[in-house]
Amino acid sequence: MQDDNYVKILFQFYSDIFEEEMVETMWATILDNDKGLYRLDNIPFYAPLVASEDIVFAEFDEQQQMLTYRKTVEYSGNSTIQIVLMDKTKDINSIRKMFEELGCVSEKVNDGYFSMEVPALVDYKFIKQKLDELEKKEIIGYAEPCLSDQHKII
């Protein structure tokens, strides 16, 4: 990454899972520094309601001493799914590969947790079926902290 095209943005949020205030930093490309507009270049590990390629407004926060997320300006249509491995006899990388073959990319946090992006153009119906199947078998647990409108199944 070239430092002059990328910035780190701080996200502050309350986690229902951890029941505490949390912070996460993500890389973003600069769209318009003067207007505070940036495109997220990471799959969020924990931050809710944002996905990679979303355009966000961020400004320098004196207290935090860094660029800090304020709001999402334009949604990419991508969704973020958080997946926890419940069955420790299973290999997390094989589960990630299964979803990769369905068109999803992911970033592993550790051997028990990864965050996955469902791109805007991928049909979520098949992804959701696989997630539900694995959850029913108690292999994984999952959350949908950022589900785009086109991925919402009614």
C-alpha positions, 0 to 999 in steps of 0.5 A: 500500500502506498501511504499517500493514497491510503489512510487509517480510520478509527471506528468506535462502537458498542458491541452487543456480542462483547457488551462493551465499547470497542474500537477498530481501525480500517484502511481506506483509500482517499477520495477527497481529503478536503471533504473527508471522503474515503472508500473502505479497503478492509473487511471489517472484523467487528465494526457493524453497519459498514462493509468494504468499498463503502464510502464514508465521511471521517474527520480528524478527532482531537481526542483520538488523535486520528481520522475517525469515522462519522457516517456512511455516505454511500453503501457499496452493496457488499455485506459483512458476515462474522463467523465463529467456529463452534466445532474445533475439530473442523479447519477454519481455512476449509470453511473459508475456502468453501465460501470463497468458492461461492464468491466470498472473500474473508479475513481470518482473525484467528483459528476460531473467527473470521469476517467475510464479505459477500460482494454486491453481485453475489446471490446471497441465497446460496451463501445463507443456505450454507451458513444456516446448514453449518450453523444447524450442524453446530459447526459455526455460529454467525452474525450479519452485522452489515447486510445490504438491501439486495442481500436481505432475504424476506 
